[in-house]
Amino acid sequence: MTKIVVIGGSAAGPKTAARARRLDEHAEITIIQKSPDLSMASCGYPYFVGGFFDDRNQLLCTPTGVVRDPKFFMAAKGIVAKTSTEALSIDRERKIVTVKDLNSHCAEELSYDKLVLATGAKPRMPRVPGIDLEGITTLQSMKDADFLRKIAEEKKIKKAVIIGGGLIGIETCEALHLAGIKLTIVEMLPQLLSFLDMEMAKLVENHVRSKGANVISSNGLAEFLGENGKLTGIKLQNGIELDCELAIIAIGVIPNTDLASQAGIEIGTTGGILVNSHMQTSDPDIYAVGDCVETTQRLTGKKVLAPYGDLANLQGRVAGENIIVGNKKEFPGTIQTGICKVFDFSAGSTGLSERAAKAAGYDFETVINASPDKPGFMKGLLLVTKLVADRKTRKILGAQCVGPGDVSKQIAEWAMAILGGLTVEDMTNADLPYAPPFSLAIDHAIAAAHLMQNKLDGLMMGISATEVKQLIDSGNRPFVLDVRGSDEYEAMRLGIGEDLIPLGALRTRMKELPADKNALIVAYCKISLRGYEAARILAGHGYTNVKVMEGGIMAWPFPREK
Amino acid sequence: MTKIVVIGGSAAGPKTAARARRLDEHAEITIIQKSPDLSMASCGYPYFVGGFFDDRNQLLCTPTGVVRDPKFFMAAKGIVAKTSTEALSIDRERKIVTVKDLNSHCAEELSYDKLVLATGAKPRMPRVPGIDLEGITTLQSMKDADFLRKIAEEKKIKKAVIIGGGLIGIETCEALHLAGIKLTIVEMLPQLLSFLDMEMAKLVENHVRSKGANVISSNGLAEFLGENGKLTGIKLQNGIELDCELAIIAIGVIPNTDLASQAGIEIGTTGGILVNSHMQTSDPDIYAVGDCVETTQRLTGKKVLAPYGDLANLQGRVAGENIIVGNKKEFPGTIQTGICKVFDFSAGSTGLSERAAKAAGYDFETVINASPDKPGFMKGLLLVTKLVADRKTRKILGAQCVGPGDVSKQIAEWAMAILGGLTVEDMTNADLPYAPPFSLAIDHAIAAAHLMQNKLDGLMMGISATEVKQLIDSGNRPFVLDVRGSDEYEAMRLGIGEDLIPLGALRTRMKELPADKNALIVAYCKISLRGYEAARILAGHGYTNVKVMEGGIMAWPFPREK
């Protein structure tokens, strides 16, 4: 009878244990969990805090409402789950784990044939003065979630800061904003959501600001300020001080590898436990899964940390099977797909951003597509997608998408395209589900592929909003051509010195353009579809340097005249 | 200067013309359109009829509200569009098309260098008595849409029948139902939506019925009945008569190939115009696109008709480019991806159904997954997916999905999986965008792949609800085991003679099972996840013939006790 001990009972651990059980009804399986709760839906914490639902048990229950406690684990799965129990050490020679009951303080030795490390990750904490003040928290545990939910309900706190503008920082910002708290996100990097390229992140930042939350970027935390042991404010690295009664730390997580490294198990270069594709550590009898391991970026082949709940579950399923039947199954790694709700926007990414593609040494092309997810008559909402493709192989390398539209479907499509090794050409003729309630006749993703193909084929020269802004700011003003209708221009415009010539009048008003046919002309419209058509018309009339401002006004991240 | 004539101005024709223009500013491009309208968003007709929006111009406008009329085509695209103009004949020797202005009745000859046939399809009409009665229509033109919208608004008509339970029939049923009309769908086949397998279609039928619309299947139309030239009812092939004042015919479309065949252009075996991958007909100077052509099913390699608006646009883009730059671009065909809104459900399919896989001679496996699209605490909605995979290569062959949840994303994921040639194993570890507002930690699609892998690996024996029903009806009753909680059983149950043993009690109550460990036991729960766990437990205790009823109660298409 195989004895399996699983250290960690949040996501990857229970999944490993459950999969092992399904493959071996007679194995002796024990889960050791430090916290009092098991199988918490921890990704749901911000939505509990934000009041999307009220019953905290929903984070701890099966879909039919049964709390996943030790009794449930024993009855339904035949698994012993020891909660409030800490694993102290691993003796690999004797194949024994020493654990301590945190209530009784009694220690116990558990022998194993196979051991699973699912020790998770701990929040990274800033090393600044004042970190121990009352009013500083993370959102990483049920306890944290209960604490912040209480704050949201009590409505006493007026001002809070979020330290870190990543996924959890933004989700927590929305949650506390919904409770009427005035929020400021402080991010050390120049942008929010580092998985996005800068101009995409700026669109997210604009949306966060439009909701009344403040964003301070390129500025780190220097100190927590307090009185009588209570938080009263923060001081930033540039000296600015902000009042606040609450601070949430969300600057990422660090794999919990203490147990593993003390036992001499190999740790990878990223700081996560090293595992092979079978989720096996350097000790063949010890597997590791979830946030404590490092995994392979499938595009670059490099090791990365990818502490996501979905991958934790998939890794657990692979490990659980391999433990029982031998190393039959493989976990192939990640393409770093992620998504985040940001108030009425969503922001997602899969594969490589432009920044990541550059760092990995690819010869790549990028393009931005701004267009609705559905027809106007079905109340379509805007999506802005940035696509990255390999110039040589024409394979899709990455996609980012933000906006009020159905980002999730777009990112899923691109993730699948990358997993299938599809090229831009493959995507130009993808056969996706079309009906007006669900998409445009040419799906937003396919339209992005069309634009990318146009660029790769030399039919379109693109220029980003950022580049246009830089040209203007530096005094090298190009001829800026807005080709929308005059009614549209009256309603909304950039006001950067552009000339308005509606597309329908362009052929007859070409004399208003620069006499020098090699002069740089930047064409755009609301989403730059007409901007592209204008560029094609001008190319047909001998203009050699007409660039399309990608994504048009919808992707312009800077202030507009109106 | 290349002269291009495009016959057809609905979807594929204008797309071809626009793409050709973007690649050649100086080509002379003329669109010939029989109807008075151009570039109609014809897939939107049912939603206009149903009152999802009120301004019919939204079906005819650019996103900025400019009607796509001949003036627009000339100004914005430099394209001559002749509306209310019929193409009468093609002289391939002289490279001339004879057209007639339907208002002035004047004929004219247009010469071409390249000709594009985008002649679309016409509604298939039943050959039955009474077809000319007043009150019988299709929903294939703006005129039809205006007629039905008026009927919906007037609220005079009480009863209508839809002849045909395909996509358009169902969309029209919903539209008219919203106007308070009592609807009956009459379908000659045993099921609605023939792209679905029977048990999936039954779930859709149940939903349609739950909304108060009637469905009559396996019964064709024999005759339209009328008085004084007006429709009063229909008679079915089995003799039943139904009162109705309105009948909508939606039994599919037939490619318009008269012009092409009269000109000696080759027609394919399916009845559509034969084209190569460049969208070129048997005459190298004539291309054809959209609903009038046949295309290649990419999985089977067989020719099929796929009259969908999205493919029409993609084909147009390929043809438009090839006409100008030579045959550089290819249209690879279709995997027959489709989707349909059905009241609060959606129903979609991509690739091969079980029926299609069988017909194509595949050695395949199927599985059904019923689970929500999102966590319960984020108000997840049910999805039921049926997956078809190749046993040998383990490649995904097809997926169908129905339910109130986000079907569109699921079908998009599977379509991409098929386009990428992905296997079940690839899908078990897909890296999709996860956060609680968007999906479960294990995406519904990935969970379906897990189930399929379990079946292919011999860890799960499945049985469909239909098979269980047949066994019971035939008197070969298996031991039917519901493993839900007793509270769940009180709230909802099949009532087919099942025994209730909650999963958590199964290990201790195994003596209640058949003494013969080779007896057939059918295990299930609400979605059959616990059903699967029960089967694994019993297998571990020597039971050799435990089958999981796939999709559980949620996929049971027959009446329940409660």
Interface residues (C-beta under 8 A of the other chain):
Chain A: A11 R21 R22 L23 D24 E25 H26 A41 C43 G44 Y47 F48 F52 F53 D55 Q58 L59 P63 T64 V66 F72 A75 A76 K77 G78 L167 E171 R298 Y308 G309 D310 L311 A312 N313 L314 R317 V318 E330 F331 P332 T334 I335 Q336 T337 G338 I339 C340 K341 S346 G348 T350 P372 P375 G376 F377 M378 D406 V407 S408 K409 I411 A412 E413 A415 M416 A417 L419 G420 G421 L422 D426 T428 N429 A430 D431 L432 P433 Y434 A435 P436 P437 F438 S439 A441 I442 D443 I446 H450 L459 R484 G485 E488 L503 G504 A505 R507 K526 R530 Y532 E533 R536 I537 A539 G540 H541
Chain B: A11 R21 R22 L23 D24 E25 H26 A41 C43 G44 Y47 F48 F52 F53 D55 Q58 L59 P63 T64 V66 F72 A75 A76 K77 G78 L167 E171 R298 Y308 G309 D310 L311 A312 N313 L314 R317 V318 E330 F331 P332 T334 I335 Q336 T337 G338 I339 C340 K341 S346 G348 T350 P372 P375 G376 F377 M378 D406 V407 S408 K409 I411 A412 E413 A415 M416 A417 L419 G420 G421 L422 D426 T428 N429 A430 D431 L432 P433 Y434 A435 P436 P437 F438 S439 A441 I442 D443 I446 H450 L459 R484 G485 E488 L503 G504 A505 R507 K526 R530 Y532 E533 R536 I537 A539 G540 H541
